[in-house]
Amino acid sequence: MNPEHSGVPLRRRVLRSILAVTVLAVIVFALPLSVAVQRLYRTEAVTALQRDAARAAAVVPDTMTGGSVSVPRRSASQLVIGVYDTAGRRVAGTGPARSALAASGRTTQVRDAVEGGDLAVITPIPSDQKAVGSVRAAVPYRIVTDRVHRAWAVMALLAVIAIGLAAVLARRQSVRLAAPLERLTRAARALGDGDFTVRAERSGLREADTASQALEDTAAQLGDLLDRERAFSSDVSHQLRTPLTALMVGLEGALDRPDADLRSAIHDALSRGEHLRNTIDDLISLIRRPPDGTTAQADLADLVRDVGARWEAPLAVRARRLVTVAGPDLPSAVAPPAAIRQILDVLIGNALWHGEGTVTIEAHETDGGVAVEVSDEGAGLATEPDDLLAGSAGRTDGHGRGLPLARSLAAAAGGSLVVRRAAPRPVFSLLLPATADGRPRPALVGCQPAGSASKR
C-alpha cells in the first residue's frame, strides 16, 4: 500500500474533531436550555393566569346565586375567565360548561393544568365558611407552545451558525496544522533525493518549527559529511596512489635495465608494498571506530621514534638527515595512533620531496595538550597555508596533495593541523588533546596559520 494514500489526512481529522466537539457542546447545552425555556414560558403563563384569576375571585361574592355573579373585564383578548361551583359547573363568565379542574378544587389550593387545549388556573373564591366555588382563568395552550417553538427555532438557528463558524475555523486550523507537515514532507523527499540545501518554512507552531530546524540541521550535517567523505576519498586515493606508483616504477626500472640487481629491486618492492599495506591498514582502522565510541591513546614518544626510523633511509638516499625530539615525560595523546602516523607520513613526505636540509620531528607538551611539529630547512611555502591545507591551491606538481587528508584526519582525531611558520624553515604543527591523571584534557584550540612567504 502506498503510504501517501493510507490513513486519514490530518486536515480531515482535525476538521472532524473540531466539528464533533462543537456539535457535542451544542447538544449538551441546547437540550437542558430548551427544557428550561419551555418551563420558563409555562411558568410565566401560569403566573399571569393566577394573577388574573385572583383579581376575579376578589370581586366575586361568596354567595353564588343565579344572576348575582359578575365577572370583571378580561385584560387579554384570548383570556377566558369563568366562575364555577364546587361541582365544576360554570356559573358565570366564559369557558367550558363543566370543568374537571374546577370540580377538584374543593380546597383552598391554587392549581393549574392543561384542559381542553387551554392552560387553565383554578383559584378558590375566598369565603369565611367552606369553599363555595372557584374562578377559572385560561388561555389557549398554543400561545405557550408557539413561544417555546419560536425560542427553540432561534436556538437551533444559533446552533447552526455556531457549527458553521466552527466548520470555517476548523478548516482554517486544519490547513494551518497540516501545512507545516506537508512542507516537511516535501523537504524530507528533497533531502532523500540528495538536496542538502533544503529549508522548511517557519509556521509559528513550536513543534513544527523544531522539526523543521532539526531537518535543516540534519541536511546540513549530511551535506558536510558527504563533502568530507568525497574529499577524504579523493585524498586517500592520492595517498595510496603515490607509494603504489613508486613501487611500479621501481619494478619497471629493474626490468628495463639488463644489469639491474633484481634481488635488491624485489627487496625494495617488498618494503614499499609493506608500507602500502600499513597505510591501508591504518586507513581502515580509522574508518572502523570502536563500538563503544572510545578514543584510543597514543604514546607520542614511541610513535615519533617509529615514524622517524621508517623515514631515515629515504632521507639518507638524498643525503639528508632526520632528527626526532620527544621527552620521556610526554603525556599520551587522545587520538588514534594510525591517524597520527598517517599525518606524520604526509608531513615528512612533503618535507622529503619539496623541502631541504634536515627534517626535524619534535613532540612536546603545550597548554592543554601536546604538539608534534615537523620542520625542514627549506625556503618556505609557495602557496597560502589555508589554500594548501584546504586543497584549493590548484597545483599540478603534487606539492601538498596529502595535506588536506592530514588536516581531515587531525580534525577527526579531535585536534588540528596548522602552519606555525610558513617561511623560511616551514613548520607544520599537529595539535592534539592529551591525558592528565588518566583523564582526557580539553581539546586544543589551533594556532593561527602564518601568512605566505617566499617560494621554496
C-alpha positions in Angstrom: 0.0 0.0 0.0 1.2 3.5 -0.8 1.9 5.3 2.5 0.8 8.5 0.9 -2.8 7.2 0.5 -3.1 5.2 3.7 -4.7 6.6 6.8 -6.9 9.6 7.3 -5.4 13.0 6.3 -4.6 15.3 9.1 -6.8 18.1 7.7 -9.8 15.9 7.6 -9.1 14.5 11.1 -8.7 18.0 12.6 -11.9 19.2 10.8 -13.9 16.2 12.1 -12.6 16.5 15.6 -13.4 20.2 15.9 -16.8 19.8 14.4 -17.6 16.8 16.6 -16.6 18.7 19.7 -18.7 21.7 18.6 -21.8 19.6 17.9 -21.4 17.8 21.2 -21.1 21.1 23.1 -24.2 22.5 21.3 -26.2 19.4 22.2 -25.1 19.3 25.8 -26.0 23.0 26.3 -29.1 23.1 24.0 -31.1 20.2 25.4 -31.2 21.4 29.0 -31.7 25.0 27.8 -34.6 24.0 25.7 -36.3 22.3 28.6 -35.6 25.3 30.8 -37.1 27.6 28.2 -40.2 25.5 28.0 -40.7 25.5 31.7 -40.0 29.3 31.9 -42.6 30.2 29.4 -45.2 27.9 31.1 -44.4 29.3 34.5 -44.8 32.9 33.1 -48.2 32.0 31.6 -49.4 30.3 34.8 -48.2 33.3 36.9 -50.2 35.7 34.7 -53.3 33.4 34.9 -53.0 33.2 38.7 -52.9 37.0 38.9 -56.0 37.4 36.6 -57.9 34.6 38.5 -57.1 36.2 41.9 -58.4 39.6 40.7 -61.6 38.0 39.5 -62.0 35.9 42.7 -61.6 39.1 44.8 -64.8 40.6 43.3 -66.9 37.5 43.1 -69.3 37.4 46.1 -69.1 34.3 48.3 -72.9 33.8 47.9 -73.1 32.4 44.4 -76.8 32.8 43.4 -78.0 32.8 39.9 -77.6 36.1 38.1 -75.8 37.8 41.0 -72.3 36.8 39.9 -70.5 39.3 37.7 -67.0 38.7 36.1 -64.5 41.5 35.6 -63.5 42.6 32.2 -60.7 40.4 30.6 -57.3 42.0 30.4 -56.2 39.9 27.5 -58.0 39.3 24.2 -57.7 35.5 24.5 -58.1 35.3 28.2 -61.1 33.2 29.3 -62.5 33.7 32.9 -65.3 31.8 34.3 -66.8 31.2 37.8 -67.5 27.5 38.7 -69.2 26.0 41.7 -67.8 23.1 43.7 -69.3 20.6 41.3 -67.4 22.0 38.4 -70.4 23.7 36.7 -70.0 27.1 35.2 -72.0 29.7 37.0 -70.9 32.8 35.2 -68.3 34.1 32.7 -66.9 32.1 29.8 -65.3 28.8 29.4 -66.4 25.1 29.2 -69.8 24.3 30.8 -68.1 21.8 33.1 -64.5 21.8 34.3 -62.9 18.8 35.9 -60.1 21.0 37.3 -62.8 23.2 39.0 -64.6 20.2 40.3 -61.4 19.0 42.0 -60.9 22.4 43.6 -62.8 21.7 46.8 -59.9 23.0 48.9 -58.3 26.4 49.0 -55.3 25.4 46.8 -54.5 27.0 43.5 -54.0 24.5 40.7 -53.0 24.6 37.1 -53.3 22.1 34.2 -53.9 21.8 30.5 -57.6 21.3 30.0 -59.3 21.0 26.6 -56.5 22.7 24.8 -56.2 25.5 27.3 -53.8 26.2 30.0 -56.1 26.8 33.0 -55.6 28.0 36.5 -58.2 27.5 39.3 -58.3 29.9 42.2 -60.8 29.4 45.1 -63.3 32.1 45.9 -62.4 33.4 49.4 -65.1 32.8 52.0 -65.4 32.7 55.7 -67.1 29.4 55.6 -66.4 26.4 53.4 -65.4 26.7 49.7 -68.2 27.9 47.6 -66.6 27.8 44.2 -63.6 28.9 42.2 -62.6 31.2 39.4 -61.1 29.6 36.3 -58.7 31.7 34.1 -57.4 30.1 30.9 -55.7 30.9 27.6 -55.1 28.7 24.6 -52.1 26.4 25.3 -50.9 27.0 21.8 -49.8 30.5 22.8 -47.3 29.0 25.2 -46.2 26.3 22.8 -45.8 28.9 20.0 -43.5 30.9 22.2 -41.5 27.8 23.1 -41.2 26.8 19.4 -40.1 30.2 18.4 -37.4 30.1 21.1 -36.3 26.7 20.0 -36.1 27.9 16.4 -33.9 30.8 17.4 -31.7 28.4 19.5 -31.5 26.0 16.5 -30.5 28.9 14.2 -27.8 30.0 16.6 -26.6 26.4 16.9 -26.4 26.1 13.1 -24.5 29.4 13.0 -22.1 28.2 15.7 -21.5 24.9 13.9 -20.9 26.8 10.7 -18.4 29.2 12.2 -16.7 26.2 13.9 -16.5 24.5 10.5 -14.9 27.6 9.0 -12.4 27.9 11.9 -11.8 24.2 11.9 -11.0 24.3 8.2 -8.5 27.1 8.7 -7.0 25.5 11.7 -6.6 22.1 9.9 -4.9 23.9 7.0 -2.6 25.7 9.5 -1.7 22.5 11.3 -1.3 20.3 8.2 0.6 22.8 6.0 3.9 22.6 8.1 3.8 18.8 7.9 3.2 18.9 4.2 6.2 21.2 3.8 8.3 18.9 6.0 7.3 16.0 3.8 8.4 17.8 0.6 11.6 18.9 2.3 12.3 15.3 3.5 11.7 14.0 0.0 14.1 16.6 -1.4 16.7 15.6 1.2 16.2 12.0 0.1 16.8 13.0 -3.5 20.1 14.5 -2.5 19.3 18.1 -2.0 21.2 19.0 1.2 20.2 22.7 1.0 16.6 22.1 1.9 14.9 24.8 4.0 11.5 24.4 5.7 9.4 27.5 6.2 8.5 28.6 9.7 4.9 28.2 10.6 4.8 29.7 14.2 4.0 26.3 15.6 6.7 25.4 18.1 6.7 21.6 17.4 6.6 22.0 13.7 9.3 24.7 13.7 11.5 22.5 15.9 11.1 19.6 13.5 11.9 21.9 10.6 15.1 23.1 12.3 16.1 19.5 13.1 15.6 18.6 9.4 17.7 21.6 8.3 20.4 20.7 10.8 20.4 17.1 9.6 20.5 18.1 6.0 23.5 20.4 6.7 25.3 17.7 8.6 24.7 15.1 5.9 25.9 17.6 3.3 29.0 18.3 5.3 29.6 14.6 5.9 29.2 13.8 2.3 31.6 16.6 1.3 34.1 15.3 3.8 33.8 11.8 2.6 34.2 12.8 -1.0 37.3 14.9 -0.1 38.6 12.1 2.1 38.2 9.5 -0.7 40.0 11.8 -3.1 42.8 12.4 -0.7 43.1 8.8 0.3 43.3 7.7 -3.3 46.2 10.1 -3.8 47.8 8.9 -0.6 47.6 5.3 -1.8 48.4 6.0 -5.4 51.8 7.7 -4.6 53.5 4.6 -3.0 51.9 2.3 -5.5 53.3 4.3 -8.4 56.7 4.3 -6.8 56.6 0.6 -6.4 55.6 0.0 -10.0 58.2 2.5 -11.3 60.9 0.7 -9.3 60.0 -2.7 -10.7 59.7 -1.4 -14.3 63.1 0.2 -13.9 64.7 -3.0 -12.7 63.2 -4.9 -15.7 64.3 -2.3 -18.2 68.0 -2.4 -17.0 69.8 -5.6 -18.0 72.4 -5.1 -15.3 69.8 -4.4 -12.6 70.1 -6.1 -9.2 66.7 -7.9 -9.2 67.1 -9.1 -5.7 67.6 -5.6 -4.5 64.7 -4.4 -6.6 62.4 -7.1 -5.2 63.5 -6.3 -1.7 62.8 -2.6 -2.3 59.4 -3.5 -3.8 58.5 -5.6 -0.8 59.5 -2.8 1.5 57.3 -0.4 -0.4 54.5 -2.9 -0.5 54.7 -3.4 3.3 54.5 0.4 3.7 51.5 0.5 1.4 49.8 -2.3 3.3 50.4 -0.5 6.6 48.9 2.7 5.1 45.8 0.7 4.0 45.5 -0.9 7.5 45.8 2.5 9.1 43.1 4.0 7.0 40.8 1.0 7.5 41.3 1.2 11.3 40.3 4.9 11.2 37.1 4.1 9.4 36.2 1.2 11.8 35.8 3.0 15.1 35.5 1.1 18.4 31.8 0.1 19.0 31.9 1.8 22.4 32.9 5.1 20.9 36.0 5.5 23.0 39.1 7.2 21.5 42.5 5.4 21.6 45.5 6.9 23.2 48.9 7.2 21.5 52.4 7.2 23.1 53.9 10.0 21.2 57.5 9.3 22.2 57.4 5.8 20.8 55.3 6.8 17.8 57.7 9.6 16.8 60.7 7.3 17.1 59.0 4.6 14.9 58.0 7.0 12.2 61.4 8.6 12.2 63.1 5.2 11.9 61.0 4.4 8.7 61.9 7.7 7.1 65.6 7.7 7.9 66.6 5.6 4.9 64.6 7.5 2.2 66.1 10.8 3.5 69.6 9.3 3.6 69.3 8.4 -0.1 69.1 12.2 -0.7 71.9 12.9 1.7 69.6 14.4 4.3 69.2 13.8 8.0 66.2 13.2 10.2 66.1 14.3 13.9 63.5 13.2 16.4 62.9 15.0 19.7 60.5 13.6 22.3 60.7 14.0 26.0 60.4 10.9 28.3 57.6 12.5 30.4 55.5 13.4 27.4 51.8 12.7 28.1 49.8 10.4 25.9 47.7 11.9 23.1 44.0 11.2 23.0 43.9 10.3 19.3 44.2 7.1 17.2 47.8 6.2 16.6 47.0 5.3 13.0 45.8 8.9 12.4 49.0 10.4 13.9 51.1 8.1 11.9 49.4 9.0 8.6 49.6 12.7 9.3 53.3 12.5 10.1 53.9 10.4 6.9 52.3 13.2 4.9 54.3 16.0 6.5 57.6 14.1 6.3 56.9 13.1 2.7 56.3 16.7 1.7 59.5 17.7 3.5 61.4 15.0 1.7 60.2 15.9 -1.8 59.7 19.6 -1.5 62.0 20.7 1.4 65.7 20.9 2.0 68.2 20.0 4.7 67.5 18.3 7.9 63.9 17.2 8.8 63.0 17.6 12.5 60.2 15.9 14.3 59.6 17.3 17.7 56.9 16.3 20.2 56.4 18.5 23.3 53.7 19.4 25.8 51.7 22.6 25.3 48.9 24.3 27.4 46.1 21.8 27.5 47.6 19.2 25.2 50.6 18.0 23.1 52.0 19.2 19.8 54.1 17.3 17.2 56.0 19.6 14.8 57.6 18.7 11.5 60.1 21.2 10.0 62.8 21.4 7.5 65.4 23.9 6.3 63.8 24.9 3.0 62.9 28.3 1.7 59.2 28.1 2.7 55.7 27.7 1.2 54.8 29.0 -2.3 51.1 28.9 -1.5 48.8 30.4 1.1 48.7 28.0 4.1 44.9 28.0 4.2 44.7 27.1 0.5 47.3 24.5 0.8 45.6 22.7 3.8 42.2 23.0 2.2 43.5 21.6 -1.1 42.3 24.6 -3.1 45.7 25.7 -4.3 45.3 24.1 -7.7 48.9 23.0 -8.0 49.8 20.5 -10.7 53.3 19.5 -9.3 51.8 17.4 -6.5 53.1 19.8 -3.8 50.9 19.4 -0.7 48.5 17.0 -2.2 48.3 14.9 1.0 47.8 17.9 3.3 44.0 18.1 3.1 43.9 14.4 4.1 46.2 15.2 7.0 44.0 18.1 8.2 40.9 16.0 7.9 42.5 13.2 10.0 43.6 15.7 12.6 40.1 17.2 12.9 38.6 13.7 13.1 41.1 12.9 15.9 39.9 16.0 17.9 42.9 18.1 17.1 44.1 20.5 14.4 46.9 20.8 11.8 48.2 24.3 11.4 51.2 26.1 9.8 53.1 27.6 12.6 55.7 29.2 10.3 55.3 29.4 6.6 58.8 30.7 5.6 61.7 30.3 6.0 62.2 26.9 7.5 58.5 26.0 7.4 57.0 24.4 10.5 53.8 22.3 10.5 52.3 21.7 13.9 49.9 18.9 14.8 47.9 19.9 18.0 46.2 17.1 19.9 44.4 16.8 23.2 46.3 14.9 25.9 45.6 12.9 29.0 46.1 14.3 32.5 45.9 12.0 35.5 44.4 9.3 33.3 41.6 11.7 32.0 41.5 13.4 28.7 42.2 17.1 28.7 40.1 19.6 26.8 40.7 19.8 23.1 43.3 22.3 21.9 42.4 25.5 20.1 44.5 25.6 16.9 47.1 28.3 16.3 46.6 30.8 13.5 48.5 29.8 10.4 51.2 32.2 9.3 51.0 34.1 6.1 52.7 33.0 2.9 56.3 33.8 2.2 58.9 33.1 -0.4 58.7 30.1 -2.6 60.7 27.0 -2.0 
